[in-house]
Amino acid sequence: QVQLVESGGGLVQAGESLRLSCAASPSSASFNTMAWHRQAPGKDRVYVAAITTDDLTNIDDSVKGRFAISRDNAKNTMYLQIDSLKPEDSAVYYCGALHNDHWIWGQGTQVTVSS
């Protein structure tokens, strides 16, 4: 069964860093493209970053310079490193993977940034 489980969220202060993880099963290497999206309260879910099996990455311009995406297929895990957190980064962060031409998503992990 294909499954994605996010972790690493929490309550942090502005300026701090977090690393979110996305554990993929049966294997992250089976997903050509993986991505992070986020959804703030009362807003639509938006794209954050993506990575391919060749480690090609794309970061949305709105967070470029503070966010970094990576994957470790040996650990079946994708990561989102978030530095210099801002209150506006508060959201539920979702991990996604392109599988058989459709996207599957995890349940999300909450990130809350206090000012």
Backbone as JSON Lines, residues from 0, in Angstrom:
{"i":0,"aa":"Q","n":[0.85,-1.19,0.0],"ca":[0.0,0.0,0.0],"c":[0.88,1.24,0.0]}
{"i":1,"aa":"V","n":[0.56,2.18,-0.87],"ca":[1.32,3.42,-0.94],"c":[0.87,4.34,0.18]}
{"i":2,"aa":"Q","n":[1.83,4.86,0.91],"ca":[1.5,5.71,2.05],"c":[2.58,6.75,2.27]}
{"i":3,"aa":"L","n":[2.15,7.93,2.66],"ca":[3.05,9.03,3.0],"c":[2.7,9.51,4.4]}
{"i":4,"aa":"V","n":[3.71,9.68,5.23],"ca":[3.48,10.14,6.59],"c":[4.44,11.28,6.9]}
{"i":5,"aa":"E","n":[3.86,12.44,7.17],"ca":[4.67,13.61,7.51],"c":[4.94,13.68,9.0]}
{"i":6,"aa":"S","n":[6.06,14.31,9.35],"ca":[6.4,14.55,10.75],"c":[7.34,15.73,10.83]}
{"i":7,"aa":"G","n":[7.56,16.21,12.05],"ca":[8.53,17.27,12.26],"c":[7.94,18.64,12.51]}
{"i":8,"aa":"G","n":[6.63,18.77,12.39],"ca":[6.01,20.06,12.65],"c":[5.99,20.36,14.13]}
{"i":9,"aa":"G","n":[5.55,21.56,14.44],"ca":[5.45,21.95,15.84],"c":[5.28,23.44,16.0]}
{"i":10,"aa":"L","n":[5.39,23.88,17.23],"ca":[5.28,25.3,17.56],"c":[6.68,25.86,17.76]}
{"i":11,"aa":"V","n":[7.02,26.85,16.97],"ca":[8.35,27.44,17.05],"c":[8.22,28.96,17.05]}
{"i":12,"aa":"Q","n":[9.31,29.62,17.37],"ca":[9.34,31.08,17.35],"c":[9.88,31.58,16.01]}
{"i":13,"aa":"A","n":[9.48,32.75,15.65],"ca":[9.97,33.36,14.42],"c":[11.51,33.39,14.44]}
{"i":14,"aa":"G","n":[12.09,33.07,13.29],"ca":[13.53,33.05,13.17],"c":[14.16,31.69,13.35]}
{"i":15,"aa":"E","n":[13.42,30.77,13.94],"ca":[13.94,29.43,14.16],"c":[13.82,28.59,12.89]}
{"i":16,"aa":"S","n":[14.3,27.35,12.98],"ca":[14.29,26.44,11.85],"c":[13.55,25.16,12.2]}
{"i":17,"aa":"L","n":[13.07,24.5,11.17],"ca":[12.44,23.2,11.32],"c":[12.83,22.34,10.13]}
{"i":18,"aa":"R","n":[12.88,21.03,10.35],"ca":[13.02,20.11,9.23],"c":[11.84,19.15,9.25]}
{"i":19,"aa":"L","n":[11.05,19.22,8.22],"ca":[9.92,18.32,8.09],"c":[10.36,17.07,7.34]}
{"i":20,"aa":"S","n":[9.78,15.95,7.71],"ca":[10.09,14.69,7.06],"c":[8.83,14.08,6.47]}
{"i":21,"aa":"C","n":[9.02,13.33,5.41],"ca":[7.93,12.61,4.78],"c":[8.42,11.18,4.53]}
{"i":22,"aa":"A","n":[7.89,10.27,5.31],"ca":[8.26,8.87,5.16],"c":[7.34,8.22,4.13]}
{"i":23,"aa":"A","n":[7.94,7.63,3.12],"ca":[7.17,7.04,2.02],"c":[7.26,5.52,2.06]}
{"i":24,"aa":"S","n":[6.15,4.91,1.79],"ca":[6.14,3.46,1.66],"c":[5.35,3.07,0.44]}
{"i":25,"aa":"P","n":[5.74,2.01,-0.27],"ca":[6.8,1.08,0.11],"c":[8.2,1.62,-0.1]}
{"i":26,"aa":"S","n":[8.37,2.59,-1.02],"ca":[9.71,3.1,-1.27],"c":[9.62,4.46,-1.94]}
{"i":27,"aa":"S","n":[10.39,5.43,-1.43],"ca":[10.36,6.76,-2.05],"c":[10.96,6.73,-3.45]}
{"i":28,"aa":"A","n":[11.83,5.77,-3.71],"ca":[12.45,5.68,-5.02],"c":[11.44,5.33,-6.1]}
{"i":29,"aa":"S","n":[10.28,4.83,-5.7],"ca":[9.25,4.47,-6.68],"c":[8.48,5.7,-7.18]}
{"i":30,"aa":"F","n":[8.73,6.85,-6.57],"ca":[8.03,8.07,-6.97],"c":[8.98,8.98,-7.72]}
{"i":31,"aa":"N","n":[8.7,9.21,-8.97],"ca":[9.58,10.06,-9.76],"c":[9.62,11.47,-9.2]}
{"i":32,"aa":"T","n":[8.47,11.98,-8.83],"ca":[8.38,13.35,-8.33],"c":[7.66,13.37,-7.0]}
{"i":33,"aa":"M","n":[8.25,14.08,-6.06],"ca":[7.62,14.3,-4.76],"c":[7.58,15.79,-4.5]}
{"i":34,"aa":"A","n":[6.66,16.19,-3.65],"ca":[6.47,17.63,-3.45],"c":[5.95,17.94,-2.06]}
{"i":35,"aa":"W","n":[6.08,19.21,-1.69],"ca":[5.48,19.74,-0.47],"c":[4.5,20.83,-0.88]}
{"i":36,"aa":"H","n":[3.36,20.82,-0.26],"ca":[2.38,21.89,-0.35],"c":[2.06,22.32,1.08]}
{"i":37,"aa":"R","n":[1.41,23.46,1.21],"ca":[0.98,23.9,2.53],"c":[-0.35,24.62,2.43]}
{"i":38,"aa":"Q","n":[-1.05,24.58,3.54],"ca":[-2.35,25.23,3.6],"c":[-2.5,25.97,4.91]}
{"i":39,"aa":"A","n":[-2.59,27.29,4.8],"ca":[-2.79,28.13,5.97],"c":[-4.28,28.2,6.28]}
{"i":40,"aa":"P","n":[-4.63,28.52,7.52],"ca":[-6.05,28.59,7.9],"c":[-6.83,29.54,7.01]}
{"i":41,"aa":"G","n":[-7.94,29.06,6.46],"ca":[-8.79,29.89,5.64],"c":[-8.28,30.15,4.23]}
{"i":42,"aa":"K","n":[-7.19,29.48,3.87],"ca":[-6.61,29.71,2.54],"c":[-6.52,28.4,1.76]}
{"i":43,"aa":"D","n":[-6.31,28.52,0.46],"ca":[-6.16,27.34,-0.38],"c":[-4.8,26.69,-0.15]}
{"i":44,"aa":"R","n":[-4.74,25.39,-0.47],"ca":[-3.46,24.71,-0.43],"c":[-2.59,25.24,-1.57]}
{"i":45,"aa":"V","n":[-1.33,25.51,-1.28],"ca":[-0.43,26.06,-2.29],"c":[0.86,25.24,-2.38]}
{"i":46,"aa":"Y","n":[1.45,25.3,-3.54],"ca":[2.69,24.6,-3.82],"c":[3.85,25.27,-3.08]}
{"i":47,"aa":"V","n":[4.78,24.43,-2.59],"ca":[5.97,24.95,-1.91],"c":[7.24,24.54,-2.65]}
{"i":48,"aa":"A","n":[7.38,23.22,-2.89],"ca":[8.63,22.74,-3.48],"c":[8.42,21.34,-4.04]}
{"i":49,"aa":"A","n":[9.33,20.94,-4.97],"ca":[9.26,19.62,-5.54],"c":[10.67,19.1,-5.82]}
{"i":50,"aa":"I","n":[10.77,17.77,-5.92],"ca":[12.06,17.14,-6.19],"c":[11.82,15.88,-7.0]}
{"i":51,"aa":"T","n":[12.74,15.6,-7.94],"ca":[12.62,14.4,-8.76],"c":[13.61,13.33,-8.27]}
{"i":52,"aa":"T","n":[13.54,12.17,-8.89],"ca":[14.46,11.1,-8.52],"c":[15.89,11.44,-8.9]}
{"i":53,"aa":"D","n":[16.05,12.37,-9.85],"ca":[17.39,12.83,-10.23],"c":[17.86,13.98,-9.36]}
{"i":54,"aa":"D","n":[17.1,14.24,-8.28],"ca":[17.42,15.32,-7.35],"c":[17.35,16.71,-7.98]}
{"i":55,"aa":"L","n":[16.58,16.83,-9.03],"ca":[16.28,18.16,-9.54],"c":[15.23,18.76,-8.62]}
{"i":56,"aa":"T","n":[15.45,20.0,-8.23],"ca":[14.55,20.62,-7.27],"c":[13.95,21.91,-7.82]}
{"i":57,"aa":"N","n":[12.83,22.24,-7.28],"ca":[12.17,23.51,-7.59],"c":[11.55,24.04,-6.32]}
{"i":58,"aa":"I","n":[11.82,25.3,-6.04],"ca":[11.28,25.94,-4.85],"c":[10.43,27.12,-5.29]}
{"i":59,"aa":"D","n":[9.26,27.26,-4.72],"ca":[8.41,28.39,-5.07],"c":[9.13,29.7,-4.74]}
{"i":60,"aa":"D","n":[8.95,30.68,-5.6],"ca":[9.63,31.95,-5.41],"c":[9.32,32.6,-4.07]}
{"i":61,"aa":"S","n":[8.12,32.34,-3.55],"ca":[7.7,33.0,-2.3],"c":[8.53,32.55,-1.1]}
{"i":62,"aa":"V","n":[9.19,31.4,-1.2],"ca":[9.96,30.88,-0.07],"c":[11.4,30.57,-0.44]}
{"i":63,"aa":"K","n":[11.77,30.89,-1.67],"ca":[13.12,30.61,-2.12],"c":[14.12,31.35,-1.24]}
{"i":64,"aa":"G","n":[15.19,30.64,-0.9],"ca":[16.21,31.22,-0.02],"c":[16.04,30.82,1.44]}
{"i":65,"aa":"R","n":[14.84,30.38,1.79],"ca":[14.6,29.94,3.18],"c":[14.22,28.47,3.26]}
{"i":66,"aa":"F","n":[13.69,27.94,2.18],"ca":[13.24,26.54,2.14],"c":[14.17,25.73,1.25]}
{"i":67,"aa":"A","n":[14.39,24.49,1.63],"ca":[15.17,23.57,0.81],"c":[14.54,22.2,0.88]}
{"i":68,"aa":"I","n":[14.47,21.54,-0.27],"ca":[13.88,20.21,-0.35],"c":[14.96,19.2,-0.69]}
{"i":69,"aa":"S","n":[14.85,18.03,-0.11],"ca":[15.82,16.97,-0.38],"c":[15.14,15.62,-0.16]}
{"i":70,"aa":"R","n":[15.81,14.57,-0.61],"ca":[15.27,13.24,-0.4],"c":[16.41,12.27,-0.16]}
{"i":71,"aa":"D","n":[16.15,11.25,0.62],"ca":[17.12,10.2,0.89],"c":[16.4,8.89,0.61]}
{"i":72,"aa":"N","n":[16.6,8.36,-0.59],"ca":[15.87,7.15,-0.97],"c":[16.31,5.93,-0.16]}
{"i":73,"aa":"A","n":[17.51,5.97,0.38],"ca":[17.95,4.86,1.22],"c":[17.1,4.79,2.49]}
{"i":74,"aa":"K","n":[16.57,5.95,2.9],"ca":[15.73,6.0,4.09],"c":[14.25,6.17,3.73]}
{"i":75,"aa":"N","n":[13.96,6.15,2.42],"ca":[12.57,6.32,1.95],"c":[11.94,7.58,2.53]}
{"i":76,"aa":"T","n":[12.7,8.65,2.54],"ca":[12.24,9.86,3.2],"c":[12.58,11.09,2.37]}
{"i":77,"aa":"M","n":[11.63,12.01,2.34],"ca":[11.85,13.32,1.75],"c":[11.82,14.36,2.87]}
{"i":78,"aa":"Y","n":[12.56,15.45,2.67],"ca":[12.66,16.46,3.73],"c":[12.32,17.84,3.19]}
{"i":79,"aa":"L","n":[11.9,18.69,4.11],"ca":[11.76,20.11,3.82],"c":[12.43,20.87,4.95]}
{"i":80,"aa":"Q","n":[13.53,21.5,4.64],"ca":[14.24,22.32,5.62],"c":[13.71,23.74,5.52]}
{"i":81,"aa":"I","n":[13.26,24.27,6.64],"ca":[12.7,25.62,6.67],"c":[13.52,26.45,7.64]}
{"i":82,"aa":"D","n":[14.15,27.47,7.14],"ca":[14.95,28.37,7.97],"c":[14.27,29.73,8.08]}
{"i":83,"aa":"S","n":[14.71,30.48,9.09],"ca":[14.18,31.84,9.3],"c":[12.66,31.86,9.23]}
{"i":84,"aa":"L","n":[12.05,31.0,10.01],"ca":[10.6,30.88,9.98],"c":[9.92,32.2,10.32]}
{"i":85,"aa":"K","n":[8.81,32.43,9.63],"ca":[8.0,33.63,9.82],"c":[6.58,33.21,10.25]}
{"i":86,"aa":"P","n":[5.87,34.08,10.93],"ca":[4.48,33.74,11.31],"c":[3.64,33.34,10.11]}
{"i":87,"aa":"E","n":[3.89,33.93,8.96],"ca":[3.1,33.6,7.76],"c":[3.42,32.23,7.2]}
{"i":88,"aa":"D","n":[4.44,31.57,7.74],"ca":[4.72,30.18,7.36],"c":[3.82,29.19,8.1]}
{"i":89,"aa":"S","n":[3.06,29.69,9.05],"ca":[2.17,28.82,9.81],"c":[1.14,28.19,8.86]}
{"i":90,"aa":"A","n":[1.09,26.86,8.89],"ca":[0.22,26.13,7.97],"c":[0.32,24.64,8.27]}
{"i":91,"aa":"V","n":[-0.56,23.9,7.64],"ca":[-0.39,22.46,7.59],"c":[0.42,22.15,6.34]}
{"i":92,"aa":"Y","n":[1.5,21.41,6.52],"ca":[2.38,21.07,5.41],"c":[2.1,19.62,4.98]}
{"i":93,"aa":"Y","n":[1.85,19.47,3.68],"ca":[1.5,18.17,3.12],"c":[2.59,17.67,2.19]}
{"i":94,"aa":"C","n":[2.87,16.4,2.31],"ca":[3.8,15.72,1.43],"c":[2.99,15.02,0.34]}
{"i":95,"aa":"G","n":[3.47,15.13,-0.9],"ca":[2.79,14.47,-2.0],"c":[3.77,13.71,-2.87]}
{"i":96,"aa":"A","n":[3.24,12.71,-3.58],"ca":[4.05,11.92,-4.49],"c":[3.23,11.56,-5.72]}
{"i":97,"aa":"L","n":[3.89,11.64,-6.86],"ca":[3.24,11.3,-8.13],"c":[3.36,9.79,-8.33]}
{"i":98,"aa":"H","n":[2.23,9.13,-8.32],"ca":[2.21,7.67,-8.39],"c":[1.17,7.25,-9.42]}
{"i":99,"aa":"N","n":[1.64,6.52,-10.44],"ca":[0.73,6.05,-11.49],"c":[-0.11,7.2,-12.06]}
{"i":100,"aa":"D","n":[0.56,8.3,-12.33],"ca":[-0.05,9.47,-12.98],"c":[-1.08,10.2,-12.13]}
{"i":101,"aa":"H","n":[-1.12,9.94,-10.85],"ca":[-1.95,10.78,-9.99],"c":[-1.2,11.02,-8.69]}
{"i":102,"aa":"W","n":[-1.59,12.08,-8.04],"ca":[-0.91,12.49,-6.81],"c":[-1.59,11.86,-5.6]}
{"i":103,"aa":"I","n":[-0.74,11.38,-4.71],"ca":[-1.23,10.94,-3.4],"c":[-0.65,11.86,-2.35]}
{"i":104,"aa":"W","n":[-1.34,12.01,-1.24],"ca":[-0.95,12.98,-0.22],"c":[-1.01,12.35,1.16]}
{"i":105,"aa":"G","n":[-0.14,12.87,2.02],"ca":[-0.18,12.48,3.41],"c":[-1.22,13.28,4.16]}
{"i":106,"aa":"Q","n":[-1.27,13.06,5.46],"ca":[-2.27,13.72,6.3],"c":[-1.84,15.1,6.75]}
{"i":107,"aa":"G","n":[-0.58,15.41,6.6],"ca":[-0.09,16.73,6.93],"c":[0.51,16.83,8.32]}
{"i":108,"aa":"T","n":[1.37,17.83,8.49],"ca":[1.95,18.13,9.79],"c":[1.82,19.63,10.02]}
{"i":109,"aa":"Q","n":[1.41,20.0,11.22],"ca":[1.13,21.4,11.53],"c":[2.41,22.13,11.93]}
{"i":110,"aa":"V","n":[2.61,23.28,11.32],"ca":[3.69,24.18,11.71],"c":[3.06,25.48,12.17]}
{"i":111,"aa":"T","n":[3.4,25.9,13.36],"ca":[2.89,27.14,13.91],"c":[4.08,27.99,14.35]}
{"i":112,"aa":"V","n":[4.13,29.2,13.84],"ca":[5.24,30.1,14.13],"c":[4.72,31.3,14.92]}
{"i":113,"aa":"S","n":[5.24,31.48,16.1],"ca":[4.83,32.6,16.93],"c":[5.78,33.78,16.72]}
{"i":114,"aa":"S","n":[5.25,34.96,16.84],"ca":[6.07,36.16,16.61],"c":[6.73,36.64,17.89]}
